[in-house]
Amino acid sequence: MERAEIASLVVERCKNSYILADSSKFGSTGMAHICNAEELAGVITNKDLPEKYARAIRKSGATLHLA
């Protein structure tokens, strides 16, 4: 089983899932799909997150935490 598959299963089975990522990661494309934003309880990132991504996160229903 690939790492991405395992991560997807973890998100699927957890009550609350969060992403912790530096703001530079937003807008880039990865090689694997883990989950949709609507499946997340929240996103934790730094204050340099562009507003368009902050709006999209909030619109998805996830809580945005800026550090």
C-alpha positions as CSV (number, residue, x, y, z in Angstrom):
1,M,0.0,0.0,0.0
2,E,1.3,3.4,-1.0
3,R,1.8,6.3,1.6
4,A,-1.0,8.3,-0.1
5,E,-3.4,5.4,0.2
6,I,-2.6,5.0,3.9
7,A,-3.0,8.7,4.5
8,S,-6.4,8.7,2.7
9,L,-7.6,5.8,4.9
10,V,-6.5,7.6,8.0
11,V,-8.4,10.8,7.0
12,E,-11.4,8.7,6.2
13,R,-11.5,7.0,9.6
14,C,-10.6,9.9,11.8
15,K,-13.2,12.0,13.5
16,N,-11.2,15.2,12.8
17,S,-8.4,15.6,10.3
18,Y,-6.1,18.6,10.0
19,I,-3.4,19.7,7.6
20,L,-0.3,21.3,8.9
21,A,1.5,23.0,6.0
22,D,3.7,26.0,5.3
23,S,1.8,28.6,3.2
24,S,4.3,28.0,0.3
25,K,2.7,24.6,-0.3
26,F,-0.7,26.1,-1.3
27,G,-1.2,26.3,-5.0
28,S,1.3,23.6,-5.9
29,T,0.4,20.3,-7.3
30,G,1.4,17.0,-5.7
31,M,1.7,13.5,-7.1
32,A,-1.0,12.1,-4.9
33,H,-4.5,13.0,-3.7
34,I,-5.1,12.5,0.0
35,C,-8.5,14.2,0.6
36,N,-10.7,17.1,-0.4
37,A,-10.8,20.2,1.7
38,E,-14.4,19.5,2.7
39,E,-13.1,16.4,4.6
40,L,-10.9,18.4,6.9
41,A,-11.7,19.9,10.3
42,G,-9.0,22.5,9.9
43,V,-5.8,23.8,8.3
44,I,-2.9,25.1,10.3
45,T,-0.4,27.3,8.4
46,N,1.6,30.5,8.7
47,K,0.3,34.0,8.3
48,D,1.7,34.4,4.7
49,L,-1.2,32.4,3.2
50,P,-2.6,34.3,0.3
51,E,-6.2,35.5,0.9
52,K,-7.6,33.4,-2.0
53,Y,-6.5,30.2,-0.3
54,A,-7.8,31.4,3.1
55,R,-11.2,32.1,1.5
56,A,-11.3,28.7,-0.1
57,I,-10.4,26.9,3.2
58,R,-13.1,28.8,5.1
59,K,-15.7,28.2,2.3
60,S,-15.0,24.4,2.6
61,G,-16.1,24.5,6.2
62,A,-12.6,23.8,7.6
63,T,-11.3,26.0,10.4
64,L,-8.2,28.1,9.4
65,H,-5.5,28.5,12.1
66,L,-2.8,31.0,11.2
67,A,0.4,30.9,13.3
